[in-house]
Amino acid sequence: MTDLDAAFRKASAEQQVENRSFRIGGHQVLLRFAGSGAIPSIVPAFAHLQAEPFAEPELVVDIWDSATTGAAPPVRPDVDAEEPIGAFYFFEEPPARGVFQPGMQALSTLDHSTDRAWYWVADPCALPYWERAAPIRQILHWWMASRGHQQVHGGAIGTPDGGVLLAGRSGSGKSTCSLVSLLSELRYAGDDYAMVSIEPRPWVHSLFSSGKVEPENLWRVPHLAPTLWNADQLATEKAVVFVDQHFPDRPIDGFPLRAIVLPKITGGTRTRTVPTSGAVALAALAPSTVFQLHTAGNEALRYLARLVREVPAYVLELGQDVSEIPDVILALLDELRPAGP
Amino acid sequence: MRYRVNSPRVINETIDGEAIMINLTTGSYYSLDRVGGDVWSLLEASLPVDDIVAELGRRYEATEDDIRRGVEDLLHRLSGEKLVVPCDDAEPVRPVPPGSAIAERAPFRVPKLEKFTDMQDLILLDPVHEVDSRGWPHLPNGHAGGK
């Protein structure tokens, strides 16, 4: 049996502990690494949220790996050897929660009572592209929920005055809308995962500065071609870009949420927004959020239902020319801008 | 005959009278239009089928036979999808929620249930197993597993 604190201490005994501070959803988060081996696999996705060191961080996540530190793996639950790479084993016994992902040999654990979390991975260099694009997602989902936030499966673009949450199943056009907007005055808060809060007013918080595109859709966003992190792996992986590294003035940590927008490929000639019902928005946002997060359930659904009651929803009918998207979103934001004082 | 929502396997919310249901086990999710949303909210109250038909008769313009047929067809589909299950007589009946057609009786339309299966692949690719905390590492304060 392993004590997670002892395991982290042992892993860091012969390594320097590297601290990285981030302000995520307005909260002070400290990632403590045993050595530097896991840093390149975790930190780039959060680079846009990096902050000066905090005197008393609200959440501390200890991160270590066995490949670069030589530390023995912690105890993990028994699993079926035939499981797919995405398999999840989780337990929830308040105040503790844990997830083990045997396919990538990663263990996430959170203790709500002390605001401490631990993330162990066997080999950070072997983490799949989707995990590097959105690392320690479960820990952030659990902890941020306890602070009134809800992680969502959706993209987010906007301006400091307000923006939209892009919702819909994978392949609906969320990433295209988000990433094509890098060439406009719209700022980037994510293409696949973001975080929302309702009080004191609806708000979108950025989690990751990464973006992912199906290789067959890269022609729609040619400006990304020289920026791809995994250009030599596109036969088997989605193309990944770390936006902060190549478009440093585009990421934003969040903005007021003005609308939920559901991209839809229509084959029409022009791009336009059409109002839709809250029920349609909830059906686009909630199931994919619940299933993508794996450990979300009724609470997430209730939260998202509250959210769609608070903000209007639109279908974004995508025309053939994707360069129209930013202007259409900006026009919608202009229309929804609250009247001045 | 009474039914109840098949929770915790099924989670649901109603927005503007329309219901969204998610079956966490199969990955399927569903929507119900306003008439269906009214039926769903009455099922959430665990009303007997006869009372559901009577309540819809107060809300919608149609013969009792038409309403009964629409309700029973919907219940058949909801049961088939395991969204609702027969309910024990001991289950308390909750207060009847207000309907979506309050101002005046609206024409009754056959409730429309739509099913979406695009999340099922995710369930197959990323199977989720909720387990107890045995075999997990200890947390420093002794809260977690390793029992």
Interface residues (C-beta under 8 A of the other chain):
Chain A: M1 T2 D3 L4 D5 A7 P74 V75 R76 P77 D78 E83 P84 G86 A87 F88 Y89 F90 F91 E92 E93 P95 A96 G98 F100 L107 T109 D111 S113 T114 R116 W118 R169 S277 G278 A279 L282 A283 A286 P287 S288 V290 F291 Q292 H294 T295 G297 N298 L301 R302 L304 A305 V308 R309
Chain B: S7 P8 I11 N12 E13 I15 D16 E18 A19 I20 I22 L24 G27 Y29 S31 F116 D118 M119 L122 I123 L124 L125 D126 P127 V128 H129 E130 V131 D132 S133 R134 G135 W136 P137 H138 L139 P140 N141 H143 A144 G145 G146
